[in-house]
Amino acid sequence: MTSQFNRGMVGMLVLGAIASPFAAFAQTTTNTRLPRNNFCTRLAADSQKLLNGFDPKMDGRTEKRAENEKTRLDKLAGLRTGWDNKRKENRDTNTTKRDTRFAALMQKADTDAKKAAVTAFETAVNAAVAKRIAAVDAAVQAHRDGVDNLVKTKFTSLDSGAATLKSTIDAAIAKAKTDCANNVAPQTVRANLIAAAKAAQTIFKQNRSDAEIKTQLQALNATRKSAVDAAMAQFKTDMEAATAALKAAFGTN
């Protein structure tokens, strides 16, 4: 399940769209043949070029992000259907085996007391199985709900991070224009703007890290395992009690 949040899904989801305008902007501001003291003169055209490159790409990435989220959840749903079908198949097989065993025990019961014991045993076993199934299914469903929430939260976080990144860059450009209007040295304005853009992009990269979601997923896995283990332990206890009662009725050890 960890691979559900690998860098291919998360890392390239938004960053690829954002990196290009920034890279173009950095190249425009660092590799131009014009003297750096003309930076303020070029700022209006350069900043608009940056934003023109940013917005359309983000619109496309937002649509792609929605498609990616749906694809991820649909894939999970498909996998779960397969797991559910397999689990049902195994349960049906086990039910058939139990019924066969109950019938065999009833044939061996040569007194009314033994027949009553077999009936009681069947009732106890079926109740233990039903209890185990309910507990396991509840644990599985809780885990699935948690995973779905992680997926949705991750994509929502990417949306928020991209919006924050854009607003931060917008603010940095606005400040650069104000600095130019206030006759701050063009070299300083340029350096500050590039530094702000790089810092914003660094924060965006850090916030899209998978570390937190992996920790949350591990916690969900641990909770499910604990619940399933408890269900199996209770089932074992119930079966031991039912078997002991049956053996006592049949006079066996």
C-alpha positions, 0 to 999 in steps of 0.5 A, spaced: 500 500 500 505 504 501 507 504 493 500 508 492 503 514 495 510 513 491 513 519 488 510 518 481 503 519 484 505 524 488 511 528 486 510 529 479 502 530 480 503 538 481 511 540 481 512 538 474 507 544 472 510 548 477 517 547 475 517 549 468 515 557 469 520 558 475 525 555 471 524 559 465 523 565 469 530 564 473 533 563 466 530 569 463 533 573 469 540 570 470 542 568 462 539 575 459 544 579 455 541 585 458 545 588 464 542 587 471 540 594 472 535 593 467 531 588 471 526 593 473 525 595 466 524 587 464 520 585 471 513 587 468 514 583 462 518 577 465 513 577 471 507 576 466 511 571 462 512 567 469 504 567 471 502 566 464 506 560 464 504 558 471 496 559 471 494 555 464 499 549 467 496 549 473 489 549 470 491 542 466 494 539 472 488 541 477 484 537 472 489 531 471 489 531 479 482 530 479 483 524 474 489 521 478 485 521 485 479 518 481 484 513 478 487 511 485 480 510 488 477 506 483 484 502 483 483 501 490 475 499 489 477 494 484 483 490 488 478 490 494 472 487 490 477 481 488 479 481 495 472 480 498 470 475 492 476 471 494 474 472 502 467 470 500 470 464 496 474 461 502 468 462 507 463 459 503 468 453 502 469 453 510 462 453 511 461 447 507 467 443 511 463 445 517 457 442 515 460 436 513 463 435 519 457 437 523 453 431 519 459 426 521 458 428 528 451 427 528 451 420 525 456 418 530 451 420 536 448 414 538 444 417 544 439 423 544 444 426 549 450 426 544 445 428 539 443 434 543 451 436 544 452 436 537 447 441 535 449 445 541 456 444 538 454 446 531 450 452 534 456 454 538 461 454 532 457 458 528 456 463 533 464 463 534 465 464 526 459 469 525 463 473 531 470 472 528 467 474 521 464 481 524 470 483 527 474 482 521 470 485 517 469 491 521 477 491 522 477 491 514 472 496 513 475 501 518 482 500 515 479 501 508 475 508 510 482 510 513 486 509 507 481 512 502 481 518 507 489 518 506 488 518 499 483 524 499 487 528 504 493 527 500 490 530 494 487 536 497 494 537 501 497 538 494 491 543 492 492 547 498 500 547 497 500 549 489 495 554 491 500 557 497 506 556 492 502 561 487 500 566 492 507 566 495 510 567 488 504 573 486 506 576 493 514 576 491 513 579 484 508 584 487 514 586 492 519 586 487 515 591 483 514 595 489 521 595 490 523 597 483 518 603 484 521 605 490 528 605 487 531 599 490 537 597 487 535 592 481 540 587 483 537 587 490 530 586 487 532 581 482 536 577 488 530 577 493 525 575 488 529 569 485 530 567 493 523 568 494 521 563 489 526 558 490 524 558 498 517 557 496 518 552 491 522 548 497 517 549 502 512 546 497 517 540 495 517 539 503 510 539 504 508 534 499 513 529 502 510 522 503 513 521 510 507 523 514 502 519 510 506 513 510 506 513 518 499 514 518 498 508 513 503 504 518 498 506 524 492 504 520 495 497 518 497 496 526 490 497 528 487 492 523 492 487 525 491 488 532 483 487 531 484 481 527 489 478 532 484 479 537 478 476 533 482 470 532 484 469 539 477 470 541 475 465 536 480 460 538 477 461 545 470 460 543 472 453 539 476 450 545 470 451 549 465 448 544 470 442 543 471 441 550 463 441 551 462 436 545 468 431 548 465 431 555 458 429 552 461 424 548 466 421 553 472 423 550 478 427 552 
